[in-house]
Amino acid sequence: MIGLVEYGLLRLGIAWSAHAAVYLLIQFLVGLEATSLRRWTRVRRGWRDCGIVIADDREMAERRFFDARAARRPPVDPLAMPGPLPLVASHVGPPRPDILGLFPEPGGGR
């Protein structure tokens, strides 16, 4: 793509200062869209977008994310479950690809 832009600028006889301005504009636009390109690439590789959270720091973002995630889950009645309750261990099994952060489950410790 850059080769085509360079060829077009040379064919039109554009000055070198305009070349620099065009390349700065291209870099600026790519920089603005970098997060969208990264998200698109991850979705294409099989990741799921579970939500967007805005917060001042990582800890608050994780708290908000897991609070919202826990609110979406239906409540579980422990008396209606057959057999013993399953043990939850964050270090057992492969990592879950749908969660980015420090806590694998809501309310989990560090």
C-alpha positions as CSV (number, residue, x, y, z in Angstrom):
1,M,0.0,0.0,0.0
2,I,2.8,2.4,0.9
3,G,4.4,1.6,-2.4
4,L,1.3,2.6,-4.3
5,V,1.1,5.9,-2.3
6,E,4.7,6.6,-3.0
7,Y,4.2,5.8,-6.7
8,G,1.2,8.1,-6.9
9,L,3.0,11.0,-5.1
10,L,6.0,10.7,-7.5
11,R,3.8,10.5,-10.6
12,L,1.9,13.6,-9.5
13,G,5.2,15.4,-8.8
14,I,4.3,16.2,-5.2
15,A,7.0,18.0,-3.2
16,W,9.0,16.1,-0.5
17,S,7.4,18.1,2.3
18,A,4.0,17.0,1.1
19,H,5.3,13.4,1.1
20,A,6.2,13.8,4.7
21,A,2.7,15.2,5.5
22,V,1.0,12.4,3.7
23,Y,3.0,9.8,5.6
24,L,2.4,11.5,8.9
25,L,-1.3,11.5,8.2
26,I,-1.2,7.7,7.3
27,Q,0.6,7.0,10.6
28,F,-1.8,9.1,12.6
29,L,-4.8,7.2,11.1
30,V,-3.3,3.8,11.7
31,G,-2.6,4.9,15.3
32,L,-6.2,5.9,15.8
33,E,-7.4,2.6,14.5
34,A,-4.8,0.4,16.2
35,T,-7.0,-0.9,19.0
36,S,-9.8,-1.7,16.5
37,L,-7.3,-3.6,14.4
38,R,-6.0,-5.5,17.5
39,R,-9.6,-6.4,18.6
40,W,-10.5,-7.5,15.1
41,T,-7.4,-9.8,14.9
42,R,-8.3,-11.4,18.3
43,V,-11.9,-12.0,17.3
44,R,-10.7,-13.6,14.0
45,R,-8.4,-15.9,16.1
46,G,-11.3,-17.2,18.2
47,W,-11.3,-14.8,21.2
48,R,-14.7,-13.6,22.4
49,D,-15.4,-10.0,23.3
50,C,-17.1,-10.2,26.7
51,G,-17.5,-6.6,27.4
52,I,-16.0,-3.2,27.8
53,V,-15.2,-1.6,31.1
54,I,-14.0,2.0,31.8
55,A,-12.2,2.7,35.0
56,D,-9.3,4.6,36.5
57,D,-7.1,1.6,37.1
58,R,-6.9,-2.1,36.4
59,E,-8.2,-3.2,39.8
60,M,-11.4,-1.1,39.5
61,A,-11.9,-2.2,35.9
62,E,-11.7,-5.9,37.0
63,R,-14.1,-5.3,39.9
64,R,-16.6,-3.6,37.6
65,F,-16.3,-6.3,34.9
66,F,-16.8,-9.2,37.3
67,D,-19.7,-7.4,39.1
68,A,-21.5,-7.0,35.8
69,R,-20.6,-10.6,34.8
70,A,-21.9,-12.0,38.1
71,A,-25.1,-9.9,37.8
72,R,-25.8,-11.5,34.4
73,R,-25.5,-15.1,35.7
74,P,-28.7,-16.8,37.0
75,P,-28.6,-17.4,40.8
76,V,-27.6,-20.9,41.7
77,D,-29.5,-22.8,44.4
78,P,-27.0,-25.0,46.3
79,L,-29.8,-27.2,47.7
80,A,-31.0,-28.1,44.2
81,M,-27.6,-29.1,42.9
82,P,-27.0,-32.9,42.7
83,G,-23.9,-34.1,44.5
84,P,-21.2,-32.0,46.2
85,L,-20.3,-28.5,45.1
86,P,-17.4,-28.3,42.7
87,L,-14.1,-26.9,44.0
88,V,-13.0,-23.8,42.2
89,A,-9.2,-23.5,41.8
90,S,-7.8,-20.8,39.7
91,H,-4.5,-22.6,39.1
92,V,-6.0,-25.9,37.8
93,G,-6.6,-26.4,34.1
94,P,-5.9,-24.3,31.1
95,P,-6.4,-20.5,31.3
96,R,-9.7,-19.2,30.2
97,P,-9.3,-17.2,27.0
98,D,-12.4,-15.1,27.5
99,I,-11.0,-13.3,30.6
100,L,-8.1,-10.8,30.5
101,G,-6.9,-9.8,33.9
102,L,-5.8,-11.0,37.3
103,F,-8.9,-12.7,38.6
104,P,-10.2,-15.9,36.8
105,E,-13.5,-15.8,38.7
106,P,-15.6,-13.1,40.4
107,G,-14.5,-12.7,44.0
108,G,-11.2,-14.6,43.5
109,G,-8.2,-13.6,45.5
110,R,-4.8,-12.5,44.1
